Amino acid sequence: MQLSESWDWEKGERVVTESLAPMPEHKWQEEIHVSPDGETAAAIVCIDDGEFGLRMNDTVHDNTFDKAWKPGFTPDGRFCALVQQDEEWTLAENGEPWDERYGFMWSPLFSSEGGAVATAVQQDMAYGMSVNGVAWDTLFENANGFALSDNGKRTAAVVQTRSIGQADLISFREGVFTVAVDGEAWESTFMNAWDPVFSPYAHRVAAQVRLSLYDYTVAVDGTPWPIHFQCTWEPCFHPNSSAVVAPVRQGGKWGIAEDGNMLWKPVFFNCWHLQYAPDGSRLYAIVAPEYGKFTVAQDERAWNVLAPVVTELTVSPDGSRAAALGNHDNKAWHVMVDGKVWHGRYDMAWKPVFSADSRSVGCRVSSNGKYAVVVNDNTVGGEFDKAWDPAFSPDGSKVLIRGMRNNALLRIVADVPR
């Protein structure tokens, strides 16, 4: 069941909260966040010196904190923030803090299927992860590259397995880094490791690794590919097989390797941000066919439209379509869909969103200090002082717009323009 199936999809415009202006009794209010269903606005507020609270619509939760930061909504609508009480850190969900406390916390992660919240933690100068308030049994001297599986059941991070002194290049070259999964480190160690990623059902983990000063490859569950490359980027699991693909540099150009063997020929100046169609039938990537000019490629075939910057690649639920953002000279962001460029040019644009039926694409944009939502190259709902990413109804016929005008939070459900 999609989370959005339970949302209100009745057409029309509704005022959720009359005013989200800072309350007069507060010293200040931080940035407003809005729940995915558009029913709740929330923010960190400063009640007094060294006293912070969590505002949700027109009320402030009774619990107060010494500090609060990194607020955000989970996909299932819980407002989370990292908070400090009595010089210890924890995470508060809808104002209620976890029981477990830490020396420090950062990098909150939410599982895409809802339910799990993970954070990076430090306790007594040892580092690891906590999931729903339960930390790894083993913490490490160093940890980074934190990851949470889509189903929220597993976590991973790059960790340092033993101490090295300053300028201890011998130990560094021998390898002191690896990946820990749920707090258990791989037996293999590497000179460096980056970006652990989970397979679709979280049974396996892959990561970029550096074997020597000049040799890079991908390790899967601790075992490196037998073939080495000049460089690699973040790997990606095939959704319906055991295969792992990754961008690799060979002979000075970039291509894609599958389980160590070349799948896409190394003909690009860069190649990264791989995404499979959900059924694995197509593979997409952001590529540079020319130096300094980027686009999207599907199964080695690059789109004809090029831009100095291409980012936020998004693949449709049926895998037949793709969208991305392009930018020219940091002035004109535009939306690219299936190799064609929409008409609008914007000061800023955010990651495109596909409808569940893959027929429609929406995107939040900003120009001249105003925000809007563009769906299928048409503005829907007018201009706002602030807006958030659109969401589509499960049948793809309607779009949910969340925006603010004159400090009021508006929730608009409109027909999708075709």
C-alpha positions in Angstrom: 0.0 0.0 0.0 1.3 3.4 -0.9 1.4 5.8 2.0 -0.5 8.4 -0.2 -3.5 6.1 -0.5 -4.8 7.3 2.9 -4.3 11.0 2.1 -7.2 13.4 1.3 -7.4 13.6 -2.5 -10.6 15.8 -2.7 -10.0 18.5 -5.2 -9.8 22.1 -4.0 -7.7 24.5 -1.9 -7.7 24.3 1.8 -6.0 26.5 4.5 -4.3 24.1 6.9 -2.9 26.8 9.2 -3.9 30.4 9.1 -0.5 31.8 10.1 2.9 30.2 10.4 4.5 33.6 11.4 6.7 33.4 14.5 4.7 33.4 17.7 5.1 36.7 19.6 6.3 34.9 22.7 9.2 33.2 20.9 12.6 34.7 20.3 12.8 33.3 16.8 11.6 30.5 14.6 13.6 28.4 12.1 12.7 27.2 8.7 9.2 25.7 8.2 8.9 22.0 7.2 5.7 20.4 5.9 4.6 16.8 6.1 4.4 14.8 2.9 0.5 14.8 3.1 0.5 18.6 3.6 -1.5 18.4 6.8 1.2 19.5 9.2 3.7 22.4 9.3 6.6 22.2 11.8 9.6 24.2 12.9 12.2 24.5 15.6 11.5 27.5 17.8 13.6 29.4 20.3 11.5 29.9 23.4 14.2 31.6 25.5 18.0 31.6 25.8 19.1 28.0 25.7 15.5 26.7 25.4 14.1 25.3 22.2 10.8 23.7 21.3 9.2 21.9 18.3 6.2 23.8 16.8 3.6 21.8 14.9 0.9 23.9 13.2 -0.4 26.2 15.9 0.9 24.4 19.0 4.4 23.8 20.6 5.2 20.5 22.2 5.5 20.5 25.9 9.1 19.0 25.9 11.8 21.6 25.5 15.5 21.1 24.7 18.9 22.8 25.2 19.5 22.7 21.5 17.8 21.3 18.4 18.8 20.9 14.8 18.4 18.8 11.6 14.6 18.8 11.5 12.6 16.9 8.9 9.6 14.7 8.3 9.7 11.0 7.8 7.8 9.6 4.7 5.0 8.5 7.1 4.7 12.0 8.5 6.6 12.0 11.8 8.5 15.3 12.6 12.0 14.4 13.8 14.8 16.6 15.1 18.1 16.0 16.8 17.9 17.5 20.3 20.2 18.0 23.3 19.1 17.7 26.9 21.5 17.9 29.9 24.5 17.9 27.5 23.4 14.6 25.9 21.9 14.1 22.4 19.0 12.1 21.2 16.3 12.3 18.5 12.8 13.5 19.2 9.8 12.2 17.1 6.8 14.5 17.2 8.4 16.1 20.3 9.0 12.8 22.2 12.7 12.0 22.7 14.3 8.6 22.4 15.3 7.0 25.7 18.9 6.4 24.5 21.4 9.3 24.8 24.7 10.0 23.0 27.6 12.3 23.1 26.7 13.6 19.7 24.4 12.8 16.8 24.2 13.8 13.1 23.1 12.7 9.7 19.5 11.5 10.3 18.3 9.0 7.7 14.7 7.9 7.0 13.8 4.6 5.3 11.9 5.1 2.1 9.3 2.6 3.1 8.6 4.4 6.4 9.1 3.2 9.9 12.8 3.4 10.5 14.9 6.4 11.6 18.7 6.1 11.8 21.4 8.5 12.8 25.1 8.7 13.1 26.2 8.7 16.7 29.3 9.3 18.8 29.7 8.0 22.3 32.9 8.3 24.3 34.7 9.2 21.1 33.6 6.0 19.3 31.4 6.2 16.3 28.6 4.2 14.7 24.8 4.3 14.0 21.6 4.1 16.0 18.3 2.8 14.6 15.0 3.8 16.3 17.0 4.6 19.4 19.2 1.4 19.5 22.9 1.8 18.8 25.2 -0.7 17.2 26.8 -3.1 19.7 30.2 -2.2 18.4 31.3 1.4 17.8 34.5 2.4 15.9 37.3 4.9 16.1 36.0 6.6 12.9 32.8 6.2 10.8 31.4 8.0 7.8 29.3 7.3 4.6 26.3 6.3 6.7 23.5 4.3 4.9 20.1 2.9 5.8 18.4 0.3 3.6 15.1 1.2 1.9 13.2 -1.3 4.1 14.8 0.2 7.2 16.1 -3.1 8.5 19.8 -2.7 8.1 22.5 0.0 8.4 26.1 0.4 7.1 29.0 2.8 7.3 32.6 3.1 6.3 34.7 2.5 9.5 38.3 2.6 10.6 39.4 -0.8 12.1 42.6 0.2 13.9 44.5 3.3 15.0 47.2 4.9 13.0 49.5 7.7 14.0 50.0 11.0 12.3 51.9 10.5 9.0 51.8 6.7 9.4 51.7 6.1 5.6 52.7 2.5 5.9 49.6 1.5 8.0 47.4 3.7 5.7 48.7 1.9 2.6 48.2 -1.5 4.3 44.5 -0.5 4.7 42.6 0.4 7.9 39.2 1.1 6.4 36.3 -1.2 5.7 32.5 -1.3 5.8 30.5 -2.2 8.9 27.0 -3.6 8.4 24.8 -3.4 11.5 28.0 -2.8 13.5 29.9 -5.8 12.2 33.0 -5.0 10.1 34.0 -6.8 7.0 37.1 -8.9 7.4 38.8 -7.2 4.4 40.3 -3.8 4.8 41.2 -1.2 2.2 43.2 2.0 1.8 39.9 3.8 1.4 36.2 2.9 1.1 33.2 5.0 0.2 29.4 5.0 -0.2 28.1 1.6 0.9 24.8 0.7 -0.8 22.3 -2.0 -0.1 20.7 -4.5 -2.5 16.9 -4.1 -2.9 16.1 -6.5 -0.1 19.1 -5.5 2.0 20.7 -8.9 1.8 24.0 -7.6 0.4 26.2 -4.5 0.5 28.6 -3.0 -2.0 31.0 -0.1 -1.8 33.7 1.7 -3.7 37.2 0.7 -2.4 40.8 1.8 -3.0 43.3 -1.0 -3.1 46.5 1.0 -3.6 47.6 4.5 -4.6 46.4 3.9 -8.1 44.0 0.9 -8.0 40.2 1.1 -7.3 37.4 -1.4 -7.6 34.1 -2.4 -6.0 33.8 -4.7 -3.0 30.6 -6.8 -2.5 30.1 -8.2 1.0 33.8 -7.6 1.6 35.1 -9.3 -1.5 36.6 -7.0 -4.1 36.1 -7.5 -7.8 39.2 -9.2 -9.4 39.5 -6.4 -12.0 41.0 -3.0 -10.9 40.3 0.4 -12.4 41.7 3.9 -12.4 38.7 5.2 -10.4 35.2 4.2 -9.5 32.0 5.9 -8.4 29.0 4.6 -6.3 27.9 1.1 -7.2 24.3 0.0 -7.9 22.6 -3.4 -7.5 20.5 -4.9 -10.3 16.9 -5.1 -8.8 16.3 -8.7 -10.0 19.6 -10.5 -10.0 22.8 -10.7 -8.0 24.7 -8.4 -10.4 26.4 -5.2 -9.3 27.3 -2.3 -11.6 29.4 0.7 -11.1 30.9 3.6 -13.1 34.6 2.9 -13.7 37.5 4.8 -15.3 39.6 2.8 -17.7 42.1 4.3 -20.2 41.2 7.8 -19.1 37.5 7.5 -19.9 34.5 6.4 -18.0 32.1 3.5 -18.6 30.1 1.0 -16.5 31.3 -2.4 -15.2 29.1 -5.2 -14.2 30.7 -7.6 -11.6 34.1 -6.3 -12.8 33.5 -6.8 -16.6 32.8 -3.8 -18.9 29.0 -3.4 -19.6 29.2 0.1 -21.1 32.3 0.9 -23.1 34.6 3.6 -21.5 33.8 6.4 -23.9 32.6 9.2 -21.5 34.4 12.0 -19.8 32.3 11.1 -16.7 29.6 8.7 -15.8 27.8 8.5 -12.5 24.5 8.4 -10.6 23.4 5.0 -11.9 19.7 4.0 -11.6 18.0 0.9 -12.9 14.4 0.7 -14.0 12.5 -1.1 -11.2 12.4 -4.3 -13.3 16.0 -4.1 -14.3 15.3 -3.8 -18.0 17.0 -0.4 -18.4 20.0 1.3 -16.9 20.3 5.1 -16.7 23.2 7.3 -15.8 24.4 10.9 -15.9 27.2 11.1 -18.5 29.5 13.6 -20.1 29.8 12.7 -23.9 32.0 15.8 -24.2 34.3 17.5 -21.8 32.3 19.7 -19.5 29.0 18.8 -21.1 26.6 16.4 -19.4 23.4 14.6 -20.2 21.5 11.4 -19.4 22.2 8.0 -21.0 19.9 5.0 -21.2 21.7 1.7 -21.9 24.7 3.6 -23.3 22.6 5.9 -25.6 23.0 9.5 -24.5 20.3 12.1 -24.9 21.1 14.8 -27.5 20.5 17.7 -25.0 23.6 18.8 -23.2 24.3 21.1 -20.3 27.3 22.1 -18.1 25.5 20.7 -15.1 23.1 17.8 -15.0 21.8 16.5 -11.6 18.9 14.9 -9.8 18.3 12.0 -12.2 14.9 10.4 -11.5 13.6 7.2 -13.2 9.8 6.6 -13.6 8.1 3.8 -11.7 7.7 1.7 -14.9 11.3 2.4 -15.9 10.5 3.7 -19.4 11.1 7.4 -18.7 13.7 9.6 -16.9 14.0 13.2 -15.8 16.8 15.4 -14.6 17.7 19.0 -14.0 20.1 21.0 -16.2 21.9 24.3 -15.5 23.7 26.8 -17.6 26.2 29.2 -15.9 24.4 28.8 -12.5 21.6 31.1 -13.7 19.1 29.0 -15.6 17.9 25.7 -14.2 15.6 23.7 -16.5 13.8 20.4 -16.4 14.8 17.7 -18.8 12.4 14.8 -19.5 13.1 11.9 -21.9 15.7 14.0 -23.7 13.6 17.1 -24.2 13.8 20.4 -22.3 10.8 22.1 -20.8 10.2 25.7 -21.6 10.7 27.2 -18.2 14.0 28.7 -16.9 14.4 29.1 -13.1 16.7 30.5 -10.5 16.5 27.1 -8.7 14.8 23.8 -9.3 14.4 20.6 -7.2 14.4 16.9 -7.9 11.6 15.9 -10.4 8.8 13.6 -9.2 7.0 11.0 -11.3 3.4 10.0 -10.9 2.8 6.3 -10.1 1.5 5.7 -13.6 4.7 7.2 -15.0 2.7 9.6 -17.3 3.4 12.8 -15.4 6.4 14.7 -14.0 6.3 17.5 -11.4 9.0 19.7 -10.0 9.3 22.5 -7.5 11.0 25.7 -8.9 11.9 29.2 -7.8 12.4 32.5 -9.6 12.7 36.1 -8.4 12.1 35.0 -4.8 8.8 33.2 -5.6 8.1 29.5 -5.7 5.9 27.4 -8.0 5.1 23.8 -8.9 5.4 22.8 -12.5 3.7 19.7 -13.8 4.1 18.5 -17.3 5.6 21.9 -18.2 2.6 23.8 -16.7 2.4 25.8 -13.5 -0.2 24.4 -11.1 -1.6 26.4 -8.2 0.0 29.7 -8.9 2.9 31.4 -7.1 3.9 31.0 -3.4 6.2 32.6 -0.9 7.4 29.1 -0.1 6.6 25.7 -1.7 7.5 22.0 -1.3 7.8 19.1 -3.8 4.6 18.0 -5.4 3.0 14.5 -4.9 0.7 12.6 -7.1 -2.4 10.6 -6.2 -2.1 6.8 -6.5 -4.0 6.8 -9.8 -1.9 9.7 -11.2 -4.9 11.9 -12.0 -4.3 14.5 -9.3 -1.4 16.4 -7.8 -0.9 17.7 -4.3 0.6 21.2 -4.0 1.9 22.4 -0.6 2.7 26.1 -0.4 2.6 29.2 1.8 1.1 32.6 1.0 1.1 35.4 3.5 2.3 33.0 6.2 -0.7 30.6 5.6 -0.1 27.0 4.7 -2.2 26.0 1.8 -3.0 22.5 0.7 -4.1 22.3 -3.0 -5.4 19.2 -4.8 -5.7 19.8 -8.6 -6.2 17.8 -11.7 -2.9 16.9 -13.5 -2.5 18.9 -16.7 -1.8 16.6 -19.7 
